[in-house]
Amino acid sequence: MSHRLHAISSKAKDPWRGFVDENIAYIEMALEPEIQRIFLRDGPAVLGDPSSWPSQSECNRSMTENLGRLKKDGVIIDVDPEGAARLLSGAALHAAQWIAHADNPAATSKHAVKAFKALLDGLLTRAKQGPARVSRAGRLERGD
């Protein structure tokens, strides 16, 4: 999973897009039967809480570094990178488990990705959010 995710993020046009793409891909991997079975169902049943696995520690370390760089570059708000990484990592893991155990994983994945993108967008500085506009439904929206 890590190699695939790194390949996805490395193809992005900028570090923020790479961060977003990698996190969304992680959540969408929950649609794959092998990942559902090994990582999201059998693994926790045998090995316990996934947040305590060594692979999760590496994920948190990498995400913390990425968020630290994005903060330093003024892309995201002034937030503790490790705290944000742990919260985002937990949200992504729970989203993946929600998808893996859903009656309709494809539909659930769409809902999870949309909600997760909203969380990520909340980290952006106003300058990076793009201009605000009001949708036809009267909701405030920002550019990508």
N, CA, C and O of each residue as an XYZ file, in Angstrom:
576
protein
N       0.827     -1.190      0.000
C       0.000      0.000      0.000
C       0.871      1.253      0.000
O       0.614      2.202     -0.742
N       1.898      1.243      0.838
C       2.763      2.427      0.949
C       3.426      2.773     -0.375
O       3.488      3.943     -0.756
N       3.920      1.765     -1.074
C       4.578      2.020     -2.364
C       3.590      2.597     -3.368
O       3.917      3.534     -4.097
N       2.406      2.052     -3.408
C       1.385      2.567     -4.327
C       1.008      3.997     -3.979
O       0.865      4.837     -4.868
N       0.847      4.277     -2.704
C       0.457      5.618     -2.282
C       1.555      6.631     -2.589
O       1.272      7.746     -3.025
N       2.800      6.244     -2.361
C       3.916      7.139     -2.668
C       3.962      7.439     -4.166
O       4.208      8.578     -4.565
N       3.729      6.434     -4.983
C       3.726      6.635     -6.437
C       2.631      7.616     -6.842
O       2.830      8.447     -7.728
N       1.488      7.518     -6.196
C       0.376      8.428     -6.501
C       0.739      9.857     -6.119
O       0.553     10.779     -6.914
N       1.252     10.045     -4.914
C       1.561     11.411     -4.463
C       2.701     12.023     -5.259
O       2.724     13.237     -5.462
N       3.640     11.215     -5.712
C       4.785     11.752     -6.450
C       4.410     12.239     -7.849
O       5.184     12.970     -8.466
N       3.257     11.856     -8.356
C       2.808     12.288     -9.682
C       2.044     13.618     -9.647
O       1.720     14.176    -10.695
N       1.762     14.113     -8.462
C       0.933     15.311     -8.327
C       1.680     16.566     -8.781
O       2.910     16.617     -8.785
N       0.896     17.573     -9.161
C       1.467     18.825     -9.667
C       2.096     19.682     -8.570
O       2.931     20.538     -8.862
N       1.707     19.465     -7.312
C       2.294     20.214     -6.204
C       2.156     19.391     -4.918
O       1.393     18.425     -4.889
N       2.880     19.756     -3.856
C       2.867     18.965     -2.623
C       1.475     18.820     -1.987
O       1.141     17.756     -1.465
N       0.672     19.877     -2.029
C      -0.671     19.783     -1.439
C      -1.511     18.765     -2.208
O      -2.153     17.903     -1.607
N      -1.505     18.866     -3.537
C      -2.279     17.928     -4.357
C      -1.801     16.503     -4.102
O      -2.615     15.582     -4.029
N      -0.488     16.312     -3.966
C       0.051     14.995     -3.668
C      -0.439     14.476     -2.328
O      -0.772     13.299     -2.194
N      -0.483     15.354     -1.339
C      -0.975     14.972     -0.009
C      -2.439     14.552     -0.079
O      -2.830     13.529      0.483
N      -3.235     15.344     -0.767
C      -4.662     15.035     -0.918
C      -4.842     13.730     -1.695
O      -5.582     12.845     -1.265
N      -4.173     13.615     -2.822
C      -4.312     12.412     -3.655
C      -3.931     11.149     -2.897
O      -4.608     10.127     -3.008
N      -2.850     11.215     -2.128
C      -2.400     10.046     -1.365
C      -3.424      9.637     -0.310
O      -3.705      8.451     -0.136
N      -3.977     10.616      0.388
C      -4.970     10.307      1.418
C      -6.269      9.760      0.831
O      -6.856      8.827      1.378
N      -6.707     10.328     -0.259
C      -7.930      9.848     -0.908
C      -7.704      8.438     -1.457
O      -8.582      7.583     -1.345
N      -6.549      8.195     -2.042
C      -6.241      6.852     -2.559
C      -6.243      5.825     -1.433
O      -6.708      4.701     -1.618
N      -5.728      6.202     -0.275
C      -5.740      5.307      0.885
C      -7.176      4.899      1.216
O      -7.465      3.720      1.418
N      -8.059      5.876      1.268
C      -9.460      5.581      1.584
C     -10.072      4.711      0.491
O     -10.780      3.749      0.793
N      -9.813      5.032     -0.761
C     -10.400      4.275     -1.872
C      -9.853      2.853     -1.976
O     -10.509      1.986     -2.553
N      -8.671      2.600     -1.433
C      -8.130      1.234     -1.429
C      -9.026      0.281     -0.642
O      -8.950     -0.936     -0.816
N      -9.861      0.826      0.210
C     -10.783     -0.005      0.985
C     -11.808     -0.696      0.091
O     -12.526     -1.583      0.551
N     -11.885     -0.307     -1.169
C     -12.778     -0.985     -2.111
C     -12.164     -2.290     -2.625
O     -12.873     -3.117     -3.199
N     -10.863     -2.482     -2.428
C     -10.172     -3.663     -2.941
C     -10.359     -4.845     -1.980
O     -10.058     -4.731     -0.792
N     -10.849     -5.964     -2.487
C     -11.131     -7.116     -1.615
C      -9.949     -7.582     -0.768
O     -10.137     -7.943      0.394
N      -8.733     -7.585     -1.323
C      -7.575     -8.044     -0.552
C      -7.292     -7.120      0.622
O      -6.980     -7.578      1.721
N      -7.402     -5.833      0.387
C      -7.149     -4.859      1.458
C      -8.260     -4.918      2.492
O      -8.005     -4.829      3.692
N      -9.491     -5.069      2.025
C     -10.592     -5.231      2.976
C     -10.329     -6.405      3.897
O     -10.427     -6.284      5.118
N      -9.997     -7.531      3.312
C      -9.833     -8.759      4.093
C      -8.626     -8.696      5.022
O      -8.746     -8.942      6.222
N      -7.455     -8.364      4.461
C      -6.212     -8.446      5.235
C      -6.041     -7.263      6.190
O      -5.766     -7.448      7.376
N      -6.203     -6.075      5.676
C      -5.886     -4.883      6.447
C      -7.041     -4.398      7.327
O      -6.814     -3.908      8.433
N      -8.262     -4.532      6.846
C      -9.389     -3.920      7.546
C     -10.280     -4.900      8.305
O     -11.048     -4.482      9.172
N     -10.195     -6.180      7.999
C     -11.018     -7.162      8.714
C     -10.168     -8.131      9.528
O     -10.214     -8.119     10.759
N      -9.382     -8.981      8.835
C      -8.607    -10.008      9.527
C      -7.483     -9.420     10.375
O      -7.248     -9.869     11.497
N      -6.801     -8.432      9.849
C      -5.690     -7.826     10.580
C      -6.090     -7.320     11.954
O      -5.465     -7.703     12.942
N      -7.105     -6.479     12.056
C      -7.511     -6.001     13.372
C      -8.007     -7.124     14.295
O      -7.819     -7.063     15.510
N      -8.636     -8.141     13.710
C      -9.122     -9.249     14.533
C      -7.962    -10.033     15.145
O      -8.074    -10.535     16.263
N      -6.854    -10.139     14.418
C      -5.708    -10.922     14.882
C      -4.686    -10.058     15.612
O      -4.174    -10.445     16.662
N      -4.389     -8.883     15.051
C      -3.305     -8.042     15.572
C      -3.763     -6.916     16.491
O      -2.931     -6.233     17.089
N      -5.052     -6.714     16.611
C      -5.562     -5.645     17.466
C      -5.694     -4.324     16.732
O      -5.729     -4.280     15.502
N      -5.765     -3.266     17.489
C      -5.985     -1.918     16.978
C      -4.934     -1.526     15.936
O      -3.743     -1.490     16.246
N      -5.368     -1.228     14.689
C      -4.417     -0.856     13.635
C      -3.577      0.373     13.970
O      -2.470      0.516     13.451
N      -4.080      1.261     14.825
C      -3.304      2.465     15.138
C      -2.026      2.144     15.904
O      -1.142      2.994     16.013
N      -1.915      0.924     16.439
C      -0.707      0.542     17.166
C       0.269     -0.265     16.299
O       1.340     -0.639     16.779
N      -0.069     -0.537     15.058
C       0.797     -1.304     14.168
C       2.000     -0.457     13.751
O       1.870      0.758     13.598
N       3.179     -1.084     13.565
C       4.360     -0.329     13.102
C       4.113      0.417     11.789
O       4.628      1.520     11.609
N       3.352     -0.152     10.885
C       3.080      0.524      9.612
C       2.308      1.821      9.844
O       2.486      2.793      9.109
N       1.461      1.836     10.852
C       0.693      3.041     11.161
C       1.605      4.116     11.754
O       1.422      5.305     11.494
N       2.582      3.695     12.547
C       3.550      4.656     13.098
C       4.328      5.321     11.965
O       4.569      6.527     12.002
N       4.716      4.548     10.971
C       5.437      5.092      9.817
C       4.536      6.044      9.030
O       4.987      7.091      8.564
N       3.285      5.681      8.888
C       2.316      6.545      8.198
C       2.190      7.878      8.933
O       2.202      8.939      8.309
N       2.070      7.822     10.260
C       1.960      9.056     11.050
C       3.224      9.902     10.935
O       3.139     11.126     10.846
N       4.393      9.266     10.936
C       5.645      9.995     10.804
C       5.713     10.705      9.454
O       6.046     11.888      9.384
N       5.401      9.988      8.401
C       5.438     10.551      7.056
C       4.420     11.683      6.904
O       4.728     12.731      6.336
N       3.222     11.466      7.408
C       2.184     12.488      7.297
C       2.574     13.732      8.106
O       2.324     14.858      7.677
N       3.184     13.524      9.267
C       3.640     14.652     10.082
C       4.679     15.469      9.327
O       4.623     16.698      9.327
N       5.626     14.795      8.686
C       6.645     15.497      7.898
C       6.010     16.289      6.750
O       6.359     17.446      6.517
N       5.079     15.655      6.040
C       4.412     16.332      4.926
C       3.654     17.569      5.407
O       3.739     18.636      4.798
N       2.922     17.416      6.491
C       2.173     18.556      7.025
C       3.112     19.647      7.524
O       2.813     20.833      7.382
N       4.242     19.259      8.105
C       5.226     20.247      8.546
C       5.754     21.070      7.383
O       5.898     22.288      7.490
N       6.040     20.406      6.276
C       6.513     21.134      5.077
C       5.416     22.041      4.529
O       5.674     23.189      4.167
N       4.193     21.521      4.470
C       3.084     22.339      3.960
C       2.836     23.554      4.844
O       2.510     24.633      4.348
N       2.991     23.380      6.145
C       2.842     24.506      7.079
C       3.953     25.524      6.852
O       3.691     26.723      6.758
N       5.189     25.047      6.763
C       6.344     25.925      6.549
C       6.204     26.718      5.254
O       6.604     27.880      5.187
N       5.634     26.090      4.227
C       5.452     26.738      2.925
C       4.211     27.622      2.868
O       3.939     28.237      1.836
N       3.454     27.696      3.965
C       2.282     28.559      4.012
C       1.057     28.004      3.303
O       0.114     28.741      3.016
N       1.069     26.707      3.021
C      -0.069     26.088      2.338
C      -1.199     25.811      3.317
O      -2.370     26.010      2.997
N      -0.840     25.345      4.527
C      -1.864     25.048      5.534
C      -1.742     26.019      6.702
O      -0.733     26.704      6.868
N      -2.782     26.056      7.488
C      -2.857     26.943      8.644
C      -1.830     26.543      9.699
O      -1.210     25.484      9.605
N      -1.660     27.384     10.684
C      -0.732     27.128     11.775
C      -1.349     26.091     12.712
O      -2.085     26.419     13.642
N      -1.026     24.840     12.435
C      -1.561     23.723     13.203
C      -0.399     22.798     13.540
O       0.560     22.699     12.773
N      -0.477     22.128     14.669
C       0.562     21.177     15.043
C       0.557     20.032     14.033
O      -0.445     19.325     13.921
N       1.648     19.832     13.297
C       1.669     18.792     12.268
C       1.411     17.379     12.799
O       0.686     16.609     12.169
N       1.991     17.035     13.938
C       1.768     15.689     14.465
C       0.323     15.500     14.905
O      -0.273     14.458     14.636
N      -0.239     16.482     15.570
C      -1.637     16.381     15.993
C      -2.569     16.232     14.802
O      -3.465     15.387     14.802
N      -2.350     17.062     13.786
C      -3.179     16.980     12.587
C      -2.984     15.643     11.883
O      -3.947     15.045     11.403
N      -1.732     15.170     11.818
C      -1.454     13.885     11.156
C      -2.183     12.747     11.863
O      -2.788     11.898     11.209
N      -2.128     12.725     13.171
C      -2.789     11.639     13.914
C      -4.302     11.686     13.744
O      -4.951     10.646     13.624
N      -4.862     12.889     13.734
C      -6.312     13.008     13.551
C      -6.724     12.621     12.131
O      -7.715     11.914     11.945
N      -5.976     13.076     11.136
C      -6.294     12.723      9.753
C      -6.104     11.233      9.506
O      -6.905     10.602      8.816
N      -5.047     10.680     10.069
C      -4.789      9.256      9.916
C      -5.932      8.431     10.512
O      -6.391      7.459      9.912
N      -6.374      8.829     11.681
C      -7.502      8.134     12.310
C      -8.774      8.256     11.492
O      -9.524      7.292     11.338
N      -9.010      9.446     10.971
C     -10.203      9.649     10.144
C     -10.142      8.788      8.886
O     -11.142      8.187      8.494
N      -8.975      8.727      8.254
C      -8.824      7.927      7.039
C      -9.004      6.438      7.337
O      -9.656      5.724      6.575
N      -8.431      5.974      8.436
C      -8.572      4.568      8.811
C     -10.035      4.225      9.089
O     -10.527      3.193      8.633
N     -10.721      5.076      9.824
C     -12.138      4.806     10.116
C     -12.986      4.887      8.848
O     -13.946      4.131      8.700
N     -12.644      5.785      7.943
C     -13.362      5.856      6.662
C     -13.159      4.559      5.881
O     -14.107      4.013      5.317
N     -11.918      4.070      5.851
C     -11.628      2.825      5.142
C     -12.374      1.649      5.762
O     -12.890      0.795      5.042
N     -12.433      1.599      7.080
C     -13.167      0.519      7.739
C     -14.668      0.636      7.486
O     -15.352     -0.376      7.332
N     -15.178      1.851      7.442
C     -16.588      2.078      7.127
C     -16.894      1.516      5.743
O     -17.900      0.833      5.553
N     -16.025      1.806      4.783
C     -16.212      1.316      3.413
C     -16.140     -0.211      3.372
O     -16.986     -0.858      2.754
N     -15.149     -0.775      4.017
C     -14.931     -2.228      3.988
C     -16.101     -3.012      4.574
O     -16.356     -4.146      4.168
N     -16.804     -2.417      5.517
C     -17.910     -3.114      6.179
C     -19.287     -2.656      5.690
O     -20.305     -3.099      6.221
N     -19.330     -1.793      4.706
C     -20.591     -1.234      4.216
C     -21.343     -2.217      3.325
O     -20.742     -3.074      2.678
N     -22.651     -2.080      3.303
C     -23.465     -2.873      2.385
C     -23.219     -2.463      0.938
O     -23.296     -3.288      0.027
N     -22.924     -1.182      0.735
C     -22.632     -0.664     -0.598
C     -21.309      0.093     -0.541
O     -21.303      1.318     -0.417
N     -20.182     -0.627     -0.629
C     -18.879      0.028     -0.484
C     -18.630      1.158     -1.481
O     -18.040      2.172     -1.109
N     -19.054      1.018     -2.714
C     -18.807      2.058     -3.720
C     -19.494      3.371     -3.334
O     -18.891      4.442     -3.416
N     -20.740      3.281     -2.918
C     -21.469      4.492     -2.517
C     -20.875      5.072     -1.241
O     -20.731      6.288     -1.114
N     -20.536      4.214     -0.309
C     -19.942      4.668      0.948
C     -18.607      5.349      0.692
O     -18.287      6.349      1.336
N     -17.830      4.821     -0.237
C     -16.541      5.426     -0.584
C     -16.727      6.852     -1.073
O     -15.964      7.741     -0.695
N     -17.724      7.078     -1.901
C     -17.980      8.431     -2.411
C     -18.306      9.391     -1.275
O     -17.828     10.525     -1.255
N     -19.124      8.931     -0.328
C     -19.474      9.772      0.827
C     -18.243     10.045      1.686
O     -18.026     11.174      2.127
N     -17.441      9.013      1.922
C     -16.249      9.154      2.759
C     -15.243     10.104      2.125
O     -14.680     10.959      2.808
N     -15.014      9.961      0.833
C     -14.049     10.817      0.138
C     -14.508     12.273      0.180
O     -13.700     13.166      0.436
N     -15.765     12.516     -0.063
C     -16.286     13.889     -0.050
C     -16.105     14.518      1.332
O     -15.675     15.667      1.443
N     -16.432     13.770      2.376
C     -16.291     14.290      3.740
C     -14.821     14.505      4.091
O     -14.472     15.497      4.732
N     -13.957     13.574      3.673
C     -12.541     13.700      3.992
C     -11.932     14.899      3.276
O     -11.108     15.609      3.854
N     -12.322     15.132      2.041
C     -11.826     16.310      1.319
C     -12.226     17.594      2.047
O     -11.454     18.552      2.080
N     -13.415     17.619      2.623
C     -13.845     18.797      3.378
C     -12.946     19.011      4.591
O     -12.608     20.148      4.921
N     -12.555     17.918      5.259
C     -11.629     18.037      6.392
C     -10.289     18.600      5.925
O      -9.741     19.509      6.549
N      -9.767     18.061      4.832
C      -8.485     18.536      4.321
C      -8.557     20.001      3.906
O      -7.636     20.770      4.181
N      -9.631     20.387      3.254
C      -9.787     21.777      2.812
C      -9.756     22.739      3.997
O      -9.324     23.883      3.860
N     -10.213     22.273      5.161
C     -10.190     23.103      6.361
C      -8.790     23.440      6.835
O      -8.612     24.370      7.622
N      -7.792     22.699      6.372
C      -6.402     22.973      6.746
C      -5.767     24.076      5.895
O      -4.786     24.694      6.309
N      -6.314     24.316      4.735
C      -5.707     25.286      3.823
C      -5.790     26.705      4.367
O      -6.772     27.092      5.000
N      -4.729     27.474      4.104
C      -4.794     28.892      4.433
C      -5.780     29.540      3.479
O      -6.040     29.006      2.401
N      -6.315     30.648      3.848
C      -7.305     31.334      2.993
C      -6.729     31.615      1.609
O      -7.436     31.507      0.607
N      -5.465     31.972      1.553
C      -4.841     32.283      0.262
C      -4.835     31.068     -0.655
O      -4.890     31.224     -1.875
N      -4.769     29.866     -0.099
C      -4.694     28.643     -0.894
C      -6.080     28.063     -1.188
O      -6.208     27.177     -2.033
N      -7.116     28.550     -0.503
C      -8.450     27.997     -0.700
C      -9.090     28.433     -2.001
O     -10.033     27.795     -2.468
N      -8.612     29.478     -2.577
C      -9.227     29.977     -3.801
C     -10.370     30.918     -3.470
O     -10.782     31.028     -2.315
N     -10.876     31.587     -4.477
C     -11.938     32.560     -4.233
C     -13.246     31.892     -3.808
O     -13.610     30.824     -4.300
N     -13.926     32.539     -2.896
C     -15.215     32.028     -2.436
C     -16.292     32.389     -3.450
O     -16.228     33.430     -4.102
N     -17.272     31.519     -3.569
C     -18.416     31.788     -4.436
C     -19.627     31.092     -3.828
O     -19.489     30.173     -3.021
N     -20.781     31.528     -4.214
C     -22.012     30.930     -3.715
C     -22.606     30.060     -4.819
O     -22.784     30.516     -5.948
N     -22.909     28.814     -4.488
C     -23.471     27.889     -5.465
C     -24.924     28.214     -5.742
O     -25.521     29.048     -5.060
N     -25.490     27.565     -6.733
C     -26.912     27.773     -7.052
C     -27.805     27.376     -5.887
O     -28.912     27.892     -5.733
N     -27.305     26.443     -5.060
C     -28.085     25.994     -3.896
C     -27.908     26.944     -2.708
O     -28.482     26.722     -1.642
N     -27.108     28.008     -2.896
C     -26.909     28.985     -1.839
C     -25.817     28.618     -0.850
O     -25.730     29.226      0.217
N     -24.979     27.638     -1.176
C     -23.888     27.238     -0.287
C     -22.603     27.946     -0.679
O     -22.339     28.184     -1.858
N     -21.797     28.284      0.346
C     -20.491     28.885      0.099
C     -19.538     27.798     -0.376
O     -19.415     26.751      0.261
N     -18.856     28.050     -1.511
C     -17.903     27.094     -2.053
C     -16.610     27.824     -2.343
O     -16.597     29.035     -2.566
N     -15.514     27.067     -2.338
C     -14.197     27.627     -2.651
C     -13.603     26.844     -3.796
O     -13.924     25.673     -3.997
N     -12.728     27.502     -4.552
C     -12.051     26.852     -5.676
C     -11.089     25.791     -5.211
O     -10.688     25.777     -4.047
N     -10.711     24.895     -6.112
C      -9.806     23.774     -5.794
C      -8.380     24.173     -5.894
O      -7.492     23.353     -5.660
